[in-house]
Amino acid sequence: MPGPVSNRDSVFKFHVERLSNGDVYFTLDSAEHPSKPERPGWIRMYQDCRCYIKKGETPNVWHLTEIAHLDYLGNVSTKFVNSRYGKSAL
């Protein structure tokens, strides 16, 4: 029987774009790469994130909006999920 949490890895492509108004938009997407093949016995996670960082009206204040879909796949313990997301995931 597998352990409480499966071994995982992830490979992703990261893209950053600074917009003309100074705000920042970036993406993080799962990807395949010939130099990083899947490893036997490991689960490859799926990630799809979009983030927008907007400069606030107060100096040195930035606002981050993140929309993310993460699929850990494999076995994930309830304790791990609750420690990461807490009540916001309920």
C-alpha positions as CSV (number, residue, x, y, z in Angstrom):
1,M,0.0,0.0,0.0
2,P,1.4,3.5,-0.9
3,G,2.4,5.9,1.9
4,P,0.3,8.7,3.1
5,V,1.8,11.2,0.6
6,S,3.1,10.3,-2.9
7,N,6.5,11.5,-4.1
8,R,5.9,14.4,-6.5
9,D,7.8,16.7,-8.9
10,S,6.7,19.4,-11.2
11,V,8.1,21.0,-14.3
12,F,6.7,24.4,-15.3
13,K,7.1,27.3,-17.7
14,F,7.2,30.7,-16.0
15,H,6.4,33.9,-18.0
16,V,6.6,37.4,-16.6
17,E,5.3,40.5,-18.4
18,R,5.7,44.1,-17.1
19,L,2.7,46.1,-18.4
20,S,3.0,49.7,-19.6
21,N,1.4,51.0,-16.4
22,G,4.1,49.3,-14.2
23,D,1.9,46.4,-13.1
24,V,3.1,42.9,-13.5
25,Y,1.3,39.9,-15.0
26,F,2.8,36.4,-14.8
27,T,1.9,32.8,-15.6
28,L,3.1,29.5,-14.4
29,D,2.0,26.5,-16.4
30,S,2.9,22.8,-16.3
31,A,5.2,21.8,-19.1
32,E,7.2,18.9,-20.5
33,H,10.9,19.2,-21.1
34,P,13.2,16.6,-22.6
35,S,15.9,17.2,-19.9
36,K,13.3,16.5,-17.2
37,P,11.5,13.3,-18.0
38,E,9.0,11.8,-15.5
39,R,10.7,9.7,-12.9
40,P,9.5,6.1,-12.1
41,G,7.5,6.0,-8.9
42,W,6.9,9.8,-8.8
43,I,3.7,11.7,-9.6
44,R,4.0,14.8,-11.8
45,M,1.8,17.5,-10.4
46,Y,-0.3,19.7,-12.6
47,Q,-0.1,23.5,-12.2
48,D,-1.9,26.4,-13.9
49,C,-1.5,29.8,-12.3
50,R,-2.2,33.4,-13.3
51,C,-1.1,36.3,-11.2
52,Y,-1.6,40.1,-11.5
53,I,0.5,42.4,-9.3
54,K,-0.8,46.0,-9.1
55,K,1.0,48.8,-7.5
56,G,-1.0,50.3,-4.6
57,E,-1.7,54.0,-3.9
58,T,0.5,53.9,-0.8
59,P,4.3,53.7,-1.5
60,N,5.8,50.2,-1.3
61,V,2.4,48.6,-1.3
62,W,1.5,46.1,-4.0
63,H,-1.7,44.0,-4.4
64,L,-1.5,40.5,-5.7
65,T,-4.4,38.6,-7.3
66,E,-3.7,34.9,-7.9
67,I,-5.9,32.4,-9.7
68,A,-4.4,29.0,-9.4
69,H,-5.4,25.4,-10.2
70,L,-3.0,22.9,-8.6
71,D,-3.7,19.2,-8.9
72,Y,-1.3,17.3,-6.6
73,L,-2.5,13.9,-8.0
74,G,-1.6,10.7,-6.1
75,N,-2.1,10.4,-2.4
76,V,-2.4,13.6,-0.4
77,S,-3.1,13.6,3.4
78,T,-6.0,15.6,4.8
79,K,-3.5,17.1,7.3
80,F,-1.3,18.4,4.5
81,V,-4.3,20.0,2.7
82,N,-5.6,21.6,5.8
83,S,-2.2,23.0,6.8
84,R,-1.8,24.6,3.4
85,Y,-5.3,26.0,2.8
86,G,-7.0,26.0,6.2
87,K,-10.6,27.0,6.4
88,S,-10.4,29.0,3.1
89,A,-10.7,25.7,1.2
90,L,-13.9,24.7,2.9
